[in-house]
């Protein structure tokens, strides 16, 4: 379940009007870097889970890998939300399903 609205409404625009476009664009860049790092971390946990002999260590690595998936999904939703918000500011609400 996403904590970000699917549609950008006038209320959403008004509520976030104090955040500049430059700040949102920088947040997108920073968050995309976080996503890339989380994907690398996830791969590492996956490799550990598949290669260790100790089953408890493998389960811990799987748990950490699954945690990375949740973090990645949340960050992707955040980037998509910011992109929609910027688009609504630039092109109006009609471009965002409203």
N, CA, C and O atoms as a printed pandas DataFrame, in Angstrom:
     atom_number atom_name residue_name chain_id  residue_number  x_coord  y_coord  z_coord
0              1         N          UNK        A               1    0.840   -1.182    0.000
1              2        CA          UNK        A               1    0.000    0.000    0.000
2              3         C          UNK        A               1    0.881    1.240    0.000
3              4         O          UNK        A               1    1.784    1.368    0.826
4              5         N          UNK        A               2    0.624    2.123   -0.900
5              6        CA          UNK        A               2    1.443    3.313   -1.059
6              7         C          UNK        A               2    0.958    4.445   -0.167
7              8         O          UNK        A               2   -0.242    4.664   -0.005
8              9         N          UNK        A               3    1.912    5.151    0.402
9             10        CA          UNK        A               3    1.557    6.324    1.199
10            11         C          UNK        A               3    1.548    7.584    0.341
11            12         O          UNK        A               3    1.347    8.687    0.850
12            13         N          UNK        A               4    1.762    7.419   -0.944
13            14        CA          UNK        A               4    1.757    8.547   -1.869
14            15         C          UNK        A               4    0.498    8.485   -2.725
15            16         O          UNK        A               4    0.119    7.410   -3.190
16            17         N          UNK        A               5   -0.157    9.630   -2.939
17            18        CA          UNK        A               5   -1.399    9.606   -3.727
18            19         C          UNK        A               5   -1.146    9.209   -5.182
19            20         O          UNK        A               5   -0.123    9.550   -5.776
20            21         N          UNK        A               6   -2.111    8.479   -5.729
21            22        CA          UNK        A               6   -2.009    8.073   -7.142
22            23         C          UNK        A               6   -2.254    9.243   -8.081
23            24         O          UNK        A               6   -1.698    9.301   -9.177
24            25         N          UNK        A               7   -3.098   10.178   -7.636
25            26        CA          UNK        A               7   -3.458   11.333   -8.457
26            27         C          UNK        A               7   -3.074   12.596   -7.700
27            28         O          UNK        A               7   -3.327   12.724   -6.503
28            29         N          UNK        A               8   -2.465   13.512   -8.414
29            30        CA          UNK        A               8   -2.108   14.800   -7.820
30            31         C          UNK        A               8   -3.326   15.714   -7.894
31            32         O          UNK        A               8   -3.807   16.042   -8.978
32            33         N          UNK        A               9   -3.810   16.113   -6.738
33            34        CA          UNK        A               9   -4.987   16.975   -6.645
34            35         C          UNK        A               9   -4.550   18.401   -6.303
35            36         O          UNK        A               9   -3.397   18.625   -5.932
36            37         N          UNK        A              10   -5.462   19.358   -6.426
37            38        CA          UNK        A              10   -5.117   20.724   -6.004
38            39         C          UNK        A              10   -4.672   20.775   -4.537
39            40         O          UNK        A              10   -3.804   21.568   -4.171
40            41         N          UNK        A              11   -5.274   19.924   -3.707
41            42        CA          UNK        A              11   -4.899   19.894   -2.294
42            43         C          UNK        A              11   -3.464   19.412   -2.106
43            44         O          UNK        A              11   -2.729   19.942   -1.273
44            45         N          UNK        A              12   -3.075   18.417   -2.876
45            46        CA          UNK        A              12   -1.695   17.916   -2.803
46            47         C          UNK        A              12   -0.731   19.010   -3.253
47            48         O          UNK        A              12    0.280   19.265   -2.598
48            49         N          UNK        A              13   -1.050   19.652   -4.374
49            50        CA          UNK        A              13   -0.195   20.740   -4.861
50            51         C          UNK        A              13   -0.058   21.852   -3.824
51            52         O          UNK        A              13    1.039   22.352   -3.574
52            53         N          UNK        A              14   -1.161   22.221   -3.239
53            54        CA          UNK        A              14   -1.143   23.298   -2.252
54            55         C          UNK        A              14   -0.360   22.884   -1.008
55            56         O          UNK        A              14    0.415   23.671   -0.464
56            57         N          UNK        A              15   -0.564   21.659   -0.566
57            58        CA          UNK        A              15    0.114   21.187    0.631
58            59         C          UNK        A              15    1.622   21.094    0.490
59            60         O          UNK        A              15    2.349   21.172    1.481
60            61         N          UNK        A              16    2.093   20.929   -0.735
61            62        CA          UNK        A              16    3.534   20.790   -0.978
62            63         C          UNK        A              16    4.118   21.978   -1.739
63            64         O          UNK        A              16    5.227   21.900   -2.266
64            65         N          UNK        A              17    3.380   23.060   -1.792
65            66        CA          UNK        A              17    3.824   24.244   -2.542
66            67         C          UNK        A              17    5.109   24.850   -1.975
67            68         O          UNK        A              17    5.849   25.519   -2.697
68            69         N          UNK        A              18    5.374   24.622   -0.703
69            70        CA          UNK        A              18    6.559   25.203   -0.067
70            71         C          UNK        A              18    7.854   24.499   -0.473
71            72         O          UNK        A              18    8.944   24.990   -0.179
72            73         N          UNK        A              19    7.743   23.353   -1.144
73            74        CA          UNK        A              19    8.931   22.613   -1.585
74            75         C          UNK        A              19    9.234   23.013   -3.023
75            76         O          UNK        A              19    8.385   22.884   -3.905
76            77         N          UNK        A              20   10.435   23.495   -3.250
77            78        CA          UNK        A              20   10.794   23.986   -4.585
78            79         C          UNK        A              20   10.977   22.840   -5.573
79            80         O          UNK        A              20   11.240   21.702   -5.185
80            81         N          UNK        A              21   10.833   23.162   -6.853
81            82        CA          UNK        A              21   11.084   22.181   -7.909
82            83         C          UNK        A              21   12.521   21.684   -7.845
83            84         O          UNK        A              21   12.775   20.493   -8.024
84            85         N          UNK        A              22   13.463   22.590   -7.589
85            86        CA          UNK        A              22   14.870   22.192   -7.500
86            87         C          UNK        A              22   15.093   21.183   -6.382
87            88         O          UNK        A              22   15.850   20.226   -6.545
88            89         N          UNK        A              23   14.439   21.397   -5.256
89            90        CA          UNK        A              23   14.565   20.457   -4.143
90            91         C          UNK        A              23   14.000   19.095   -4.522
91            92         O          UNK        A              23   14.600   18.064   -4.215
92            93         N          UNK        A              24   12.849   19.086   -5.186
93            94        CA          UNK        A              24   12.255   17.816   -5.609
94            95         C          UNK        A              24   13.139   17.106   -6.638
95            96         O          UNK        A              24   13.310   15.889   -6.577
96            97         N          UNK        A              25   13.690   17.858   -7.567
97            98        CA          UNK        A              25   14.567   17.248   -8.566
98            99         C          UNK        A              25   15.810   16.660   -7.904
99           100         O          UNK        A              25   16.273   15.587   -8.288
100          101         N          UNK        A              26   16.349   17.363   -6.909
101          102        CA          UNK        A              26   17.516   16.833   -6.193
102          103         C          UNK        A              26   17.127   15.593   -5.388
103          104         O          UNK        A              26   17.901   14.639   -5.305
104          105         N          UNK        A              27   15.937   15.604   -4.798
105          106        CA          UNK        A              27   15.448   14.425   -4.076
106          107         C          UNK        A              27   15.337   13.221   -5.007
107          108         O          UNK        A              27   15.656   12.099   -4.614
108          109         N          UNK        A              28   14.888   13.451   -6.230
109          110        CA          UNK        A              28   14.786   12.360   -7.202
110          111         C          UNK        A              28   16.171   11.792   -7.498
111          112         O          UNK        A              28   16.358   10.576   -7.491
112          113         N          UNK        A              29   17.128   12.656   -7.753
113          114        CA          UNK        A              29   18.498   12.204   -8.049
114          115         C          UNK        A              29   19.072   11.428   -6.866
115          116         O          UNK        A              29   19.635   10.347   -7.037
116          117         N          UNK        A              30   18.924   11.988   -5.666
117          118        CA          UNK        A              30   19.456   11.331   -4.466
118          119         C          UNK        A              30   18.782    9.986   -4.214
119          120         O          UNK        A              30   19.442    9.012   -3.850
120          121         N          UNK        A              31   17.475    9.938   -4.409
121          122        CA          UNK        A              31   16.734    8.708   -4.147
122          123         C          UNK        A              31   17.055    7.646   -5.190
123          124         O          UNK        A              31   17.114    6.461   -4.861
124          125         N          UNK        A              32   17.262    8.046   -6.434
125          126        CA          UNK        A              32   17.668    7.074   -7.455
126          127         C          UNK        A              32   19.032    6.472   -7.115
127          128         O          UNK        A              32   19.272    5.294   -7.378
128          129         N          UNK        A              33   19.922    7.273   -6.534
129          130        CA          UNK        A              33   21.221    6.749   -6.088
130          131         C          UNK        A              33   21.019    5.766   -4.933
131          132         O          UNK        A              33   21.683    4.731   -4.880
132          133         N          UNK        A              34   20.115    6.078   -4.015
133          134        CA          UNK        A              34   19.807    5.159   -2.915
134          135         C          UNK        A              34   19.257    3.836   -3.457
135          136         O          UNK        A              34   19.608    2.763   -2.965
136          137         N          UNK        A              35   18.402    3.920   -4.462
137          138        CA          UNK        A              35   17.827    2.710   -5.066
138          139         C          UNK        A              35   18.942    1.851   -5.657
139          140         O          UNK        A              35   18.962    0.636   -5.461
140          141         N          UNK        A              36   19.860    2.474   -6.374
141          142        CA          UNK        A              36   20.974    1.725   -6.965
142          143         C          UNK        A              36   21.806    1.048   -5.881
143          144         O          UNK        A              36   22.195   -0.110   -6.030
144          145         N          UNK        A              37   22.081    1.761   -4.795
145          146        CA          UNK        A              37   22.862    1.181   -3.696
146          147         C          UNK        A              37   22.106    0.037   -3.022
147          148         O          UNK        A              37   22.703   -0.983   -2.677
148          149         N          UNK        A              38   20.801    0.202   -2.834
149          150        CA          UNK        A              38   19.983   -0.856   -2.222
150          151         C          UNK        A              38   19.952   -2.101   -3.107
151          152         O          UNK        A              38   19.930   -3.223   -2.600
152          153         N          UNK        A              39   19.949   -1.909   -4.421
153          154        CA          UNK        A              39   19.945   -3.062   -5.330
154          155         C          UNK        A              39   21.268   -3.825   -5.226
155          156         O          UNK        A              39   21.283   -5.054   -5.278
156          157         N          UNK        A              40   22.360   -3.104   -5.083
157          158        CA          UNK        A              40   23.663   -3.750   -4.906
158          159         C          UNK        A              40   23.695   -4.499   -3.575
159          160         O          UNK        A              40   24.158   -5.638   -3.500
160          161         N          UNK        A              41   23.195   -3.843   -2.525
161          162        CA          UNK        A              41   23.133   -4.483   -1.208
162          163         C          UNK        A              41   22.272   -5.744   -1.260
163          164         O          UNK        A              41   22.620   -6.767   -0.672
164          165         N          UNK        A              42   21.148   -5.661   -1.966
165          166        CA          UNK        A              42   20.247   -6.803   -2.104
166          167         C          UNK        A              42   20.948   -7.970   -2.780
167          168         O          UNK        A              42   20.816   -9.116   -2.350
168          169         N          UNK        A              43   21.695   -7.677   -3.842
169          170        CA          UNK        A              43   22.432   -8.728   -4.550
170          171         C          UNK        A              43   23.439   -9.397   -3.625
171          172         O          UNK        A              43   23.614  -10.615   -3.666
172          173         N          UNK        A              44   24.101   -8.597   -2.789
173          174        CA          UNK        A              44   25.068   -9.156   -1.843
174          175         C          UNK        A              44   24.410  -10.104   -0.858
175          176         O          UNK        A              44   24.921  -11.193   -0.599
176          177         N          UNK        A              45   23.274   -9.689   -0.309
177          178        CA          UNK        A              45   22.556  -10.564    0.628
178          179         C          UNK        A              45   22.069  -11.832   -0.070
179          180         O          UNK        A              45   22.077  -12.912    0.521
180          181         N          UNK        A              46   21.651  -11.703   -1.310
181          182        CA          UNK        A              46   21.191  -12.859   -2.068
182          183         C          UNK        A              46   22.342  -13.834   -2.304
183          184         O          UNK        A              46   22.169  -15.045   -2.170
184          185         N          UNK        A              47   23.506  -13.312   -2.654
185          186        CA          UNK        A              47   24.672  -14.181   -2.852
186          187         C          UNK        A              47   25.047  -14.901   -1.567
187          188         O          UNK        A              47   25.357  -16.092   -1.587
188          189         N          UNK        A              48   25.019  -14.183   -0.451
189          190        CA          UNK        A              48   25.329  -14.806    0.833
190          191         C          UNK        A              48   24.310  -15.903    1.142
191          192         O          UNK        A              48   24.686  -17.005    1.543
192          193         N          UNK        A              49   23.037  -15.608    0.959
193          194        CA          UNK        A              49   21.986  -16.581    1.245
194          195         C          UNK        A              49   22.159  -17.862    0.427
195          196         O          UNK        A              49   21.862  -18.955    0.908
196          197         N          UNK        A              50   22.629  -17.725   -0.784
197          198        CA          UNK        A              50   22.778  -18.889   -1.660
198          199         C          UNK        A              50   24.088  -19.641   -1.446
199          200         O          UNK        A              50   24.219  -20.788   -1.874
200          201         N          UNK        A              51   25.064  -19.004   -0.784
201          202        CA          UNK        A              51   26.389  -19.624   -0.735
202          203         C          UNK        A              51   26.805  -20.137    0.635
203          204         O          UNK        A              51   27.704  -20.974    0.716
204          205         N          UNK        A              52   26.191  -19.673    1.708
205          206        CA          UNK        A              52   26.642  -20.111    3.031
206          207         C          UNK        A              52   26.078  -21.488    3.371
207          208         O          UNK        A              52   24.977  -21.848    2.954
208          209         N          UNK        A              53   26.858  -22.248    4.138
209          210        CA          UNK        A              53   26.431  -23.579    4.561
210          211         C          UNK        A              53   25.513  -23.524    5.774
211          212         O          UNK        A              53   24.620  -24.357    5.929
212          213         N          UNK        A              54   25.742  -22.536    6.631
213          214        CA          UNK        A              54   24.965  -22.389    7.859
214          215         C          UNK        A              54   23.569  -21.888    7.524
215          216         O          UNK        A              54   23.418  -20.778    7.013
216          217         N          UNK        A              55   22.551  -22.688    7.802
217          218        CA          UNK        A              55   21.186  -22.352    7.429
218          219         C          UNK        A              55   20.680  -21.106    8.151
219          220         O          UNK        A              55   19.916  -20.333    7.574
220          221         N          UNK        A              56   21.093  -20.896    9.402
221          222        CA          UNK        A              56   20.636  -19.697   10.115
222          223         C          UNK        A              56   21.246  -18.440    9.499
223          224         O          UNK        A              56   20.584  -17.404    9.432
224          225         N          UNK        A              57   22.488  -18.515    9.054
225          226        CA          UNK        A              57   23.112  -17.379    8.378
226          227         C          UNK        A              57   22.435  -17.118    7.037
227          228         O          UNK        A              57   22.276  -15.967    6.629
228          229         N          UNK        A              58   22.042  -18.176    6.361
229          230        CA          UNK        A              58   21.342  -18.028    5.079
230          231         C          UNK        A              58   19.983  -17.379    5.292
231          232         O          UNK        A              58   19.580  -16.510    4.519
232          233         N          UNK        A              59   19.270  -17.797    6.343
233          234        CA          UNK        A              59   17.955  -17.186    6.628
234          235         C          UNK        A              59   18.093  -15.709    6.977
235          236         O          UNK        A              59   17.261  -14.895    6.577
236          237         N          UNK        A              60   19.136  -15.364    7.718
237          238        CA          UNK        A              60   19.365  -13.955    8.051
238          239         C          UNK        A              60   19.641  -13.148    6.781
239          240         O          UNK        A              60   19.118  -12.046    6.620
240          241         N          UNK        A              61   20.444  -13.685    5.898
241          242        CA          UNK        A              61   20.739  -12.997    4.634
242          243         C          UNK        A              61   19.471  -12.853    3.783
243          244         O          UNK        A              61   19.268  -11.827    3.134
244          245         N          UNK        A              62   18.626  -13.880    3.789
245          246        CA          UNK        A              62   17.362  -13.796    3.055
246          247         C          UNK        A              62   16.464  -12.715    3.653
247          248         O          UNK        A              62   15.820  -11.963    2.921
248          249         N          UNK        A              63   16.423  -12.642    4.961
249          250        CA          UNK        A              63   15.621  -11.630    5.645
250          251         C          UNK        A              63   16.115  -10.225    5.295
251          252         O          UNK        A              63   15.317   -9.328    5.025
252          253         N          UNK        A              64   17.439  -10.043    5.303
253          254        CA          UNK        A              64   18.009   -8.737    4.938
254          255         C          UNK        A              64   17.737   -8.417    3.469
255          256         O          UNK        A              64   17.456   -7.269    3.124
256          257         N          UNK        A              65   17.820   -9.424    2.609
257          258        CA          UNK        A              65   17.508   -9.238    1.181
258          259         C          UNK        A              65   16.063   -8.783    1.008
259          260         O          UNK        A              65   15.785   -7.850    0.254
260          261         N          UNK        A              66   15.150   -9.442    1.706
261          262        CA          UNK        A              66   13.741   -9.081    1.613
262          263         C          UNK        A              66   13.502   -7.669    2.143
263          264         O          UNK        A              66   12.650   -6.949    1.622
264          265         N          UNK        A              67   14.239   -7.272    3.162
265          266        CA          UNK        A              67   14.149   -5.907    3.674
266          267         C          UNK        A              67   14.605   -4.895    2.640
267          268         O          UNK        A              67   14.035   -3.809    2.536
268          269         N          UNK        A              68   15.617   -5.242    1.882
269          270        CA          UNK        A              68   16.072   -4.358    0.803
270          271         C          UNK        A              68   14.977   -4.177   -0.234
271          272         O          UNK        A              68   14.774   -3.076   -0.745
272          273         N          UNK        A              69   14.262   -5.269   -0.548
273          274        CA          UNK        A              69   13.169   -5.186   -1.524
274          275         C          UNK        A              69   12.115   -4.179   -1.081
275          276         O          UNK        A              69   11.632   -3.381   -1.884
276          277         N          UNK        A              70   11.761   -4.220    0.197
277          278        CA          UNK        A              70   10.766   -3.283    0.728
278          279         C          UNK        A              70   11.282   -1.848    0.601
279          280         O          UNK        A              70   10.544   -0.954    0.187
280          281         N          UNK        A              71   12.550   -1.633    0.957
281          282        CA          UNK        A              71   13.138   -0.297    0.854
282          283         C          UNK        A              71   13.185    0.201   -0.581
283          284         O          UNK        A              71   12.919    1.372   -0.850
284          285         N          UNK        A              72   13.522   -0.686   -1.490
285          286        CA          UNK        A              72   13.581   -0.319   -2.910
286          287         C          UNK        A              72   12.190    0.068   -3.401
287          288         O          UNK        A              72   12.020    1.099   -4.051
288          289         N          UNK        A              73   11.205   -0.757   -3.090
289          290        CA          UNK        A              73    9.835   -0.480   -3.536
290          291         C          UNK        A              73    9.353    0.874   -3.023
291          292         O          UNK        A              73    8.745    1.642   -3.769
292          293         N          UNK        A              74    9.623    1.170   -1.753
293          294        CA          UNK        A              74    9.189    2.441   -1.178
294          295         C          UNK        A              74    9.876    3.621   -1.857
295          296         O          UNK        A              74    9.238    4.636   -2.136
296          297         N          UNK        A              75   11.157    3.493   -2.119
297          298        CA          UNK        A              75   11.893    4.580   -2.759
298          299         C          UNK        A              75   11.435    4.795   -4.201
299          300         O          UNK        A              75   11.370    5.930   -4.673
300          301         N          UNK        A              76   11.119    3.701   -4.898
301          302        CA          UNK        A              76   10.608    3.817   -6.272
302          303         C          UNK        A              76    9.277    4.557   -6.274
303          304         O          UNK        A              76    9.044    5.415   -7.125
304          305         N          UNK        A              77    8.397    4.228   -5.318
305          306        CA          UNK        A              77    7.109    4.935   -5.221
306          307         C          UNK        A              77    7.326    6.423   -4.954
307          308         O          UNK        A              77    6.611    7.261   -5.504
308          309         N          UNK        A              78    8.304    6.756   -4.116
309          310        CA          UNK        A              78    8.608    8.145   -3.799
310          311         C          UNK        A              78    9.064    8.901   -5.043
311          312         O          UNK        A              78    8.618   10.022   -5.289
312          313         N          UNK        A              79    9.948    8.295   -5.825
313          314        CA          UNK        A              79   10.433    8.933   -7.055
314          315         C          UNK        A              79    9.283    9.138   -8.037
315          316         O          UNK        A              79    9.180   10.199   -8.653
316          317         N          UNK        A              80    8.422    8.138   -8.188
317          318        CA          UNK        A              80    7.278    8.270   -9.100
318          319         C          UNK        A              80    6.341    9.383   -8.643
319          320         O          UNK        A              80    5.825   10.142   -9.463
320          321         N          UNK        A              81    6.121    9.478   -7.326
321          322        CA          UNK        A              81    5.275   10.537   -6.787
322          323         C          UNK        A              81    5.874   11.904   -7.082
323          324         O          UNK        A              81    5.166   12.800   -7.542
324          325         N          UNK        A              82    7.160   12.077   -6.827
325          326        CA          UNK        A              82    7.796   13.376   -7.084
326          327         C          UNK        A              82    7.739   13.724   -8.565
327          328         O          UNK        A              82    7.517   14.882   -8.920
328          329         N          UNK        A              83    7.938   12.736   -9.433
329          330        CA          UNK        A              83    7.863   12.985  -10.878
330          331         C          UNK        A              83    6.454   13.434  -11.275
331          332         O          UNK        A              83    6.301   14.352  -12.081
332          333         N          UNK        A              84    5.423   12.789  -10.712
333          334        CA          UNK        A              84    4.037   13.199  -10.990
334          335         C          UNK        A              84    3.777   14.617  -10.486
335          336         O          UNK        A              84    3.127   15.420  -11.155
336          337         N          UNK        A              85    4.293   14.904   -9.305
337          338        CA          UNK        A              85    4.095   16.225   -8.713
338          339         C          UNK        A              85    4.746   17.305   -9.569
339          340         O          UNK        A              85    4.142   18.348   -9.822
340          341         N          UNK        A              86    5.970   17.060  -10.012
341          342        CA          UNK        A              86    6.648   18.023  -10.887
342          343         C          UNK        A              86    5.892   18.185  -12.201
343          344         O          UNK        A              86    5.746   19.297  -12.708
344          345         N          UNK        A              87    5.412   17.073  -12.747
345          346        CA          UNK        A              87    4.659   17.132  -13.994
346          347         C          UNK        A              87    3.378   17.943  -13.818
347          348         O          UNK        A              87    3.015   18.732  -14.690
348          349         N          UNK        A              88    2.700   17.751  -12.703
349          350        CA          UNK        A              88    1.469   18.504  -12.444
350          351         C          UNK        A              88    1.762   19.993  -12.313
351          352         O          UNK        A              88    0.967   20.823  -12.753
352          353         N          UNK        A              89    2.888   20.334  -11.715
353          354        CA          UNK        A              89    3.259   21.749  -11.603
354          355         C          UNK        A              89    3.561   22.344  -12.969
355          356         O          UNK        A              89    3.202   23.488  -13.249
356          357         N          UNK        A              90    4.215   21.574  -13.810
357          358        CA          UNK        A              90    4.631   22.089  -15.120
358          359         C          UNK        A              90    3.498   22.059  -16.145
359          360         O          UNK        A              90    3.365   22.985  -16.945
360          361         N          UNK        A              91    2.686   21.007  -16.127
361          362        CA          UNK        A              91    1.710   20.787  -17.193
362          363         C          UNK        A              91    0.264   20.860  -16.735
363          364         O          UNK        A              91   -0.645   20.691  -17.548
364          365         N          UNK        A              92    0.036   21.101  -15.487
365          366        CA          UNK        A              92   -1.329   21.169  -14.983
366          367         C          UNK        A              92   -1.826   19.826  -14.525
367          368         O          UNK        A              92   -1.216   18.795  -14.811
368          369         N          UNK        A              93   -2.924   19.835  -13.821
369          370        CA          UNK        A              93   -3.473   18.617  -13.248
370          371         C          UNK        A              93   -4.006   17.651  -14.293
371          372         O          UNK        A              93   -4.047   16.447  -14.039
372          373         N          UNK        A              94   -4.419   18.138  -15.466
373          374        CA          UNK        A              94   -4.977   17.273  -16.498
374          375         C          UNK        A              94   -3.997   16.183  -16.911
375          376         O          UNK        A              94   -4.412   15.082  -17.271
376          377         N          UNK        A              95   -2.710   16.477  -16.862
377          378        CA          UNK        A              95   -1.694   15.507  -17.257
378          379         C          UNK        A              95   -1.558   14.384  -16.249
379          380         O          UNK        A              95   -0.921   13.370  -16.537
380          381         N          UNK        A              96   -2.147   14.546  -15.064
381          382        CA          UNK        A              96   -1.996   13.546  -14.009
382          383         C          UNK        A              96   -3.295   12.870  -13.639
383          384         O          UNK        A              96   -3.448   12.396  -12.514
384          385         N          UNK        A              97   -4.225   12.819  -14.559
385          386        CA          UNK        A              97   -5.458   12.094  -14.332
386          387         C          UNK        A              97   -6.511   12.875  -13.586
387          388         O          UNK        A              97   -7.475   12.282  -13.102
388          389         N          UNK        A              98   -6.371   14.156  -13.475
389          390        CA          UNK        A              98   -7.358   14.970  -12.769
390          391         C          UNK        A              98   -7.900   16.035  -13.681
391          392         O          UNK        A              98   -8.748   16.826  -13.269
